[in-house]
Amino acid sequence: MSLVVAGLGKRYGDTPVFTGVSLTVAPGEFVAIVGESGVGKSSLLNCLAALDDWSEGTITHDGVDLGTLDDTQRAHWRRAHLGFVFQAFHVLPHLDVAQNVGLPLLLLGRPDAARVQQMLDAVGLGSLGARLPAELSGGQLQRVAIARALVHRPGLLLADEPTGNLDPSTAAQVMAVLQQQAQDSGAALVLVTHSTAAAARAQRVLHLTADGLRAAQ
């Protein structure tokens, strides 16, 4: 399920956030996007997730033009095809670890305890399914978020500064899990990050400026 972005731009009023962004990410490919603070990396990722609108250009995933979908159709597309890993984890505190990971499957109407356990095992949390988020470390919470993002086998995985709240050693462990799980599932992975160590794991590193994307030096 390829992601194809062509001539994408976003403005707030007359103020451009970014323009001329073109990008193709193949299934199983890992692309990192870096850039200065305020250049619009998170805004770009939110557009790729169809969480935000864009001003010009197109975003196509698996042949579907996301710009032609209404809000309900976009929500259904995200539910079925997208995994999103946030810097702030966004786990639900009143649900245990297994329930948090299984939530995407529940929303799709196909709960699967075996699949949830498989993902917990894959991210090294196999024995912690019954724990509440408050009982976990930051690195463990980020691995919960990765398992949740991949449990429904999405074709597109987006990650927004997933190691920003972690110490370097834990960040390296989390990135290794993220990269391996995305590779195993065949998901197209797009990471935005300030971390040179995280970006160095990608197959391609692109630098976002106000004028578009270019290969990082």
C-alpha positions as CSV (number, residue, x, y, z in Angstrom):
1,M,0.0,0.0,0.0
2,S,2.1,2.9,-1.3
3,L,1.7,6.5,0.0
4,V,2.0,9.1,-2.8
5,V,2.1,12.8,-1.9
6,A,2.2,15.3,-4.8
7,G,2.7,19.0,-4.6
8,L,1.3,19.2,-1.1
9,G,1.0,22.6,0.6
10,K,-0.7,24.0,3.7
11,R,-1.4,27.6,4.6
12,Y,-3.0,29.4,7.5
13,G,-4.7,32.4,5.8
14,D,-2.0,33.9,3.7
15,T,0.9,32.4,5.7
16,P,2.4,29.2,4.2
17,V,3.3,26.4,6.5
18,F,4.9,24.3,3.8
19,T,4.6,24.1,0.0
20,G,5.6,21.8,-2.8
21,V,5.9,18.6,-0.7
22,S,6.1,15.5,-2.9
23,L,6.9,12.1,-1.6
24,T,6.4,8.4,-2.3
25,V,6.8,5.7,0.4
26,A,6.6,2.1,-0.7
27,P,5.3,-0.7,1.5
28,G,7.9,-1.7,4.0
29,E,10.0,1.4,3.5
30,F,11.1,3.6,6.4
31,V,11.4,7.4,5.6
32,A,12.5,10.0,8.2
33,I,11.6,13.6,7.9
34,V,13.8,16.2,9.8
35,G,13.7,19.9,9.9
36,E,13.9,23.0,12.1
37,S,11.3,23.6,14.8
38,G,8.2,25.4,13.4
39,V,8.8,24.3,9.8
40,G,5.6,22.2,9.9
41,K,6.8,18.6,10.4
42,S,3.9,17.7,12.7
43,S,1.4,19.6,10.5
44,L,2.6,17.6,7.5
45,L,2.2,14.3,9.5
46,N,-1.3,15.4,10.5
47,C,-2.1,16.0,6.8
48,L,-0.7,12.5,5.9
49,A,-3.1,11.1,8.5
50,A,-6.0,13.1,7.1
51,L,-6.4,14.6,10.6
52,D,-5.9,18.1,9.1
53,D,-6.7,19.7,5.8
54,W,-4.2,20.9,3.2
55,S,-4.4,23.8,0.8
56,E,-3.1,22.3,-2.4
57,G,-1.8,19.0,-3.7
58,T,-2.9,15.4,-3.2
59,I,-2.3,12.5,-0.8
60,T,-3.1,9.1,-2.1
61,H,-2.8,5.8,-0.2
62,D,-3.3,2.5,-1.9
63,G,-5.0,4.3,-4.8
64,V,-7.4,6.2,-2.6
65,D,-7.3,10.1,-2.9
66,L,-7.7,11.2,0.7
67,G,-8.7,14.6,-0.4
68,T,-12.0,13.2,-1.8
69,L,-13.1,11.7,1.5
70,D,-15.5,13.4,3.9
71,D,-14.8,13.4,7.6
72,T,-16.6,10.1,8.2
73,Q,-14.8,8.4,5.4
74,R,-11.5,9.7,6.6
75,A,-12.2,8.3,10.1
76,H,-13.0,4.9,8.6
77,W,-9.8,5.1,6.5
78,R,-7.7,5.8,9.5
79,R,-9.4,3.1,11.5
80,A,-8.6,0.5,8.9
81,H,-5.3,1.6,7.4
82,L,-3.4,3.9,9.7
83,G,-1.3,3.4,12.8
84,F,-0.1,6.6,14.6
85,V,2.6,6.7,17.3
86,F,2.6,10.0,19.3
87,Q,5.3,11.5,21.4
88,A,2.9,11.8,24.3
89,F,1.9,8.1,24.1
90,H,-1.9,8.8,24.4
91,V,-2.7,5.6,26.2
92,L,-6.0,5.5,28.1
93,P,-5.2,5.5,31.9
94,H,-8.3,3.5,33.0
95,L,-7.6,0.6,30.6
96,D,-4.9,-2.0,31.2
97,V,-2.1,-2.5,28.7
98,A,-3.8,-5.3,26.8
99,Q,-7.0,-3.3,26.5
100,N,-5.1,-0.3,25.2
101,V,-3.3,-2.4,22.6
102,G,-6.6,-4.1,21.6
103,L,-8.6,-0.9,21.2
104,P,-8.1,-0.6,17.3
105,L,-9.3,-4.2,16.9
106,L,-12.3,-3.5,19.1
107,L,-13.2,-0.4,17.1
108,L,-13.0,-2.5,13.9
109,G,-15.4,-5.0,15.4
110,R,-12.9,-7.8,15.4
111,P,-11.4,-8.2,18.9
112,D,-8.5,-10.7,18.9
113,A,-6.9,-11.5,22.3
114,A,-4.3,-13.7,20.6
115,R,-3.2,-10.9,18.2
116,V,-2.9,-8.5,21.2
117,Q,-0.7,-11.0,23.1
118,Q,1.4,-11.5,19.9
119,M,2.0,-7.8,19.7
120,L,2.8,-7.5,23.4
121,D,5.3,-10.3,23.1
122,A,6.8,-8.6,20.0
123,V,7.5,-5.3,21.9
124,G,8.8,-7.1,25.0
125,L,5.8,-6.6,27.2
126,G,4.3,-10.0,27.0
127,S,3.8,-10.4,30.8
128,L,2.5,-6.9,31.5
129,G,-0.9,-7.0,29.8
130,A,-2.9,-6.7,33.0
131,R,-1.0,-3.7,34.3
132,L,-2.3,-0.1,34.2
133,P,-0.4,2.6,32.3
134,A,0.5,4.3,35.6
135,E,2.6,1.2,36.5
136,L,4.8,1.5,33.4
137,S,7.9,3.5,32.6
138,G,8.0,6.0,29.7
139,G,9.8,3.5,27.5
140,Q,7.3,0.8,28.2
141,L,4.4,3.2,27.5
142,Q,5.9,4.0,24.1
143,R,6.2,0.3,23.3
144,V,2.5,0.0,24.3
145,A,1.8,2.8,21.8
146,I,3.8,1.0,19.1
147,A,1.9,-2.3,19.7
148,R,-1.4,-0.5,19.6
149,A,-0.5,1.3,16.3
150,L,0.4,-2.0,14.6
151,V,-2.1,-4.5,16.1
152,H,-4.6,-4.1,13.3
153,R,-1.9,-4.5,10.6
154,P,-2.1,-1.0,9.0
155,G,-0.6,-0.3,5.7
156,L,0.7,3.1,6.8
157,L,2.5,3.9,10.1
158,L,3.2,7.5,11.1
159,A,5.4,8.4,14.1
160,D,5.6,11.9,15.5
161,E,8.8,12.4,17.7
162,P,8.2,9.0,19.3
163,T,11.5,9.2,21.3
164,G,11.2,12.8,22.3
165,N,10.3,12.0,25.9
166,L,12.8,9.2,26.4
167,D,16.4,9.0,27.5
168,P,18.9,8.0,24.8
169,S,19.2,4.3,25.8
170,T,15.5,3.8,26.0
171,A,15.0,5.8,22.8
172,A,17.3,3.4,21.0
173,Q,15.4,0.4,22.2
174,V,12.0,1.9,21.2
175,M,13.3,2.8,17.7
176,A,14.6,-0.7,17.3
177,V,11.2,-2.1,18.2
178,L,9.3,0.4,16.0
179,Q,11.6,-0.3,13.0
180,Q,11.5,-4.1,13.3
181,Q,7.7,-4.3,13.8
182,A,7.0,-2.0,10.9
183,Q,9.4,-4.0,8.7
184,D,7.7,-7.3,9.8
185,S,4.3,-6.0,9.0
186,G,5.2,-4.4,5.7
187,A,3.9,-1.0,6.7
188,A,5.1,2.1,5.0
189,L,6.7,4.0,8.0
190,V,7.1,7.8,8.0
191,L,8.9,9.3,11.1
192,V,9.3,13.0,11.9
193,T,12.0,13.7,14.4
194,H,14.6,16.1,15.7
195,S,16.8,13.1,16.7
196,T,19.7,12.4,14.4
197,A,20.0,8.9,16.0
198,A,16.4,8.1,15.2
199,A,16.6,9.4,11.7
200,A,19.8,7.5,11.0
201,R,17.9,4.3,11.2
202,A,15.7,5.2,8.1
203,Q,16.3,4.1,4.6
204,R,15.9,7.7,3.5
205,V,16.2,11.0,5.4
206,L,14.4,14.0,4.0
207,H,14.7,17.6,5.2
208,L,11.5,19.7,5.3
209,T,11.7,23.4,4.6
210,A,9.1,25.9,3.8
211,D,9.7,25.1,0.1
212,G,9.3,21.4,0.3
213,L,11.3,18.2,0.9
214,R,14.9,17.5,-0.2
215,A,17.3,14.8,0.6
216,A,19.2,15.5,3.9
217,Q,22.9,16.1,3.6
